[in-house]
Every structure is written in C-alpha cells, then in structure tokens.
Amino acid sequence: MERGMNKVVLVTRKTRLNELVYKYNTIEQAKFYIEHLGADFTDYMREDEKYHAAVADVIHSAEKYARVQQIDRDFLPNMIFGEKDIVVAVGQDGLVANVMKYLHGQPLIGINPDPERWDGVLLPFEPGQSEQVLLKTIAGNHDVRQVTMAQATTQDGQMMLAVNDLFIGQKTHVSARYDIVWNQKREHQSSSGIIVSTGLGSTGWYKSVITQAAGIAREFVSQDFRDRRRRWDDDELTFVVREPFPSRSTQTGIVYGSLGGRDSFRILSKMPGNGVVFSDGIESDAIEFNAGTEVTIGIAPQKGVLVI
C-alpha cells in the first residue's frame, strides 16, 4: 500500500488542562486555582495524559499507511478537506458532530480516548482499534452509517449545516423577536429562540426541551407522553420554540412541528441586534440574524458519513 497516496486528517481538541494552562499561563497556577476551589487537580492531569496518549496511538497507526495532518477543532471553519481524505476525530461526541458538518462525503472515524469517562455514542472505536479501522477504510471495506443534517440558508446566500441542531434567536438571554412561517401558517413571536433538531440531535438539546414539556404536562394534566424515537438517517427535522410568550402582538400557535422534504420553514428577524443562527453549540461560528434577515431551514442535500 502506497503511503503517500493516502491522507488522514486528525482532528483534536484542547483538554480541560490545556484550557486552564492557556488561561493561567502555567500548570502550577492552574493547579493552585483548582485546588483553591477544593477540586481534584489530579483528575485533570489523568484526563490530559490519557487523551494525549490516545492521540499518539492514532498518529502512530496512521503514519504507517498515510500522510497525517493534525489540526485543532478551532481551525475547522478554515480547513479545506481533500476529496479522498479520511478524517479521524479523537475526543468526545461533540467533536464528531463539529467535524462532520465541514465534510462533503469523506468518511469520518470517531475514536473514544477515554471509554471510562465518555459514553461515546458517536465514538465506536478505541485507540487500539485505530490501525484496523484505518486499514479497512483505506481499502474501502468499511461500514458506514448515514447521518441526516439540517441546513440554514439566508436570503443573501450564507449557509450553515448542523449535525445535531440549529439555534435561531438571541445570543443573550433577551427575548428574540421574529416572524415564523411554517408551510401556510405565519406568526409573530417572542421567545427564547428556536431549536431545529436532526434525528441524531433528538437525544441532545431537543430532548431537554421535550423533557421539560413532559414534566409540566404531568403536573398540569396528570398525563405522561413520550416523544417517538428518530433514526440518524431519517429525512426529517423537528423544531421547538423555547418559552414562547403570548401577548397582544405575539402569538404562540406554532411551537412544535416536523420538517420533511416538502415542508417550508422560514424565520424573519425583527431584532435590531444580537440575533444569531449557530449549529451544534458552536456560538463562535454564527450567522448574524438581525432585522431584515430571513433564514430558510431544511434538510441538507448531503449526508454525514460515519464509519462504524
């Protein structure tokens, strides 16, 4: 197998210890801060050591068969992936979601660096399995799971993908004001924002909102309800409006619904400032959503490809 013909892009993230050292300049100062709060600093050290050991294992395996390019997740928005690249994410589930939306059909391998610490729903492999899965992926003998993504597009051509969910609203705790148009229904609303979830994201932020609604329903009407289970590759999105506020000028008739291939879903901002659209919890990579901006939400034409 020709090593030079293959390229593996290894995406990593900073550990909690890395973040602390960046903030406090040295390990000693970081340790003083954590222990001053009564926390166990050795846990930060163990996590860091295990993570970097896992990264080293993956690099050692990959370098036997491919050129390896390592990048931090902070640089993903500016990364240009090759059509035949194989991408490996070593981290938590959120890292896999962050990486997937920047890909265009390249296979993505999720490596769980610390199975005792992280559940790893999107991380089916451990560092010791990296060589085997890379060999299969390079040879094209790997199994994959398709992941449906959401897409937000503004009228001036800005576009954002989401693997888990999109958030449309205010970047502060001030209420968001907007017009919402779902198929033939239209309302002016004031709320804490709108979440649009994929099948994969239905176990994340969306689930917390549904759990809250279920708890309130149980107290008010003594009735339990459960949301139906969604698959990762379902061509359907679900939206929920967070904390909609009824008033003389705002309505609350559209608070929950599904979006299939033929559904229309548009949101027109009525906010003078601080309006945002971001995906998968990455607020730093957001589209401005201020007065006059209209965003259309739908199913992305491409799917994520997760190696299993």
Buried (B, 14 or more C-beta within 10 A) or exposed (E): EEEEEBBBBBBBBBBBBBEBBEEBEEBEEBBEBBEEEEEEBEEBBBBBEBBBEBBEBBBEBBEEBBBBBBBEBEEBEEBEBEEEBBBBBBBBBBBBBBBBBBBEEBBBBBBBBBEEBBEBBBBBBBBEBBBEBBBBBBEEEBEBBEBBBBBBBBEEEBEBBBBBBBBBBBBEEEBBBBBBBBEEEBBBBBBBBBBBBBBBBBBBBBEEBBEEBBEEEEEEEEEEEEBEEBBBBBEBBBBBBBEBBEEEEBBBEBBEBEBEEEBEBBBBBBBEEBBBBBBBBBEEBBBBBEEEBBBBBBBBEBBBBBBE
